């Protein structure tokens, strides 16, 4: 499977079950199952700001990169997340 990333949170979607779903149950490959369900953003991320999403994601970056500092993770996310579809279209 081609490596894809959620265009909201940036999570790697490496298996079909991680894709979000449309209202009719079809997989939606733009967003992950945590951000998009039943054709809309999940409650937790509907009103979240980019800065809040960056802060939410620091822990996941640190889990994957235990030698990285929180400040380095934050800077990496600040550089990459605004390029994701959800945030690029909002700006």
C-alpha positions in Angstrom: 0.0 0.0 0.0 1.2 3.5 -0.9 2.1 5.4 2.2 -0.5 8.1 2.9 -0.8 10.7 5.7 -3.9 12.1 7.3 -4.4 15.6 5.9 -5.6 16.8 9.3 -3.3 15.3 12.0 -0.5 13.9 9.8 -0.7 10.4 11.0 0.7 7.7 8.7 -2.2 5.7 7.2 -0.4 2.4 6.6 -3.4 0.1 6.4 -7.0 0.5 5.0 -8.7 0.2 8.4 -7.1 3.5 9.4 -8.8 5.5 6.7 -11.8 7.7 7.7 -15.2 6.9 6.4 -17.8 8.8 4.3 -21.5 8.9 5.4 -22.2 6.0 3.2 -19.4 3.9 4.7 -16.9 4.2 1.9 -13.3 4.8 2.9 -12.1 8.3 2.6 -8.3 8.4 2.0 -7.7 12.0 2.8 -8.2 11.7 6.5 -7.6 9.0 9.2 -10.3 7.2 11.1 -9.6 9.4 14.2 -10.2 12.7 12.4 -12.9 11.8 9.9 -15.9 9.5 10.4 -19.3 9.3 8.8 -18.5 12.1 6.3 -17.4 14.7 8.8 -14.6 15.7 11.2 -14.8 13.9 14.5 -16.1 15.9 17.4 -12.7 16.2 19.0 -11.1 17.8 16.0 -14.0 19.8 14.5 -13.1 23.0 16.3 -9.4 22.4 17.0 -6.9 25.0 15.8 -3.6 24.3 14.1 -1.7 25.3 17.2 -3.8 22.9 19.3 -3.3 20.1 16.8 0.5 20.6 16.9 0.4 20.4 20.7 -1.7 17.2 20.6 0.7 15.6 18.2 3.9 16.3 20.2 3.4 13.2 22.3 3.1 10.9 19.2 6.3 12.4 17.7 8.1 11.8 21.0 6.8 8.2 21.2 8.2 7.5 17.7 11.4 9.5 18.3 12.4 9.0 22.0 15.7 10.9 21.6 13.9 14.1 20.3 13.0 16.9 22.6 9.5 18.4 22.9 10.8 21.7 21.5 12.3 19.9 18.5 9.1 18.0 17.9 7.1 21.2 18.1 9.3 22.9 15.5 9.1 19.9 13.2 5.3 20.0 13.4 5.2 23.7 12.9 7.1 23.2 9.7 5.1 20.3 8.3 1.5 20.6 9.6 0.5 23.8 7.8 1.2 22.0 4.5 -1.6 19.4 5.2 -4.8 20.0 3.3 -7.0 20.9 6.3 -4.6 23.6 7.5 -3.5 24.8 4.0 -7.1 25.4 3.0 -7.9 27.1 6.3 -5.1 29.6 5.9 
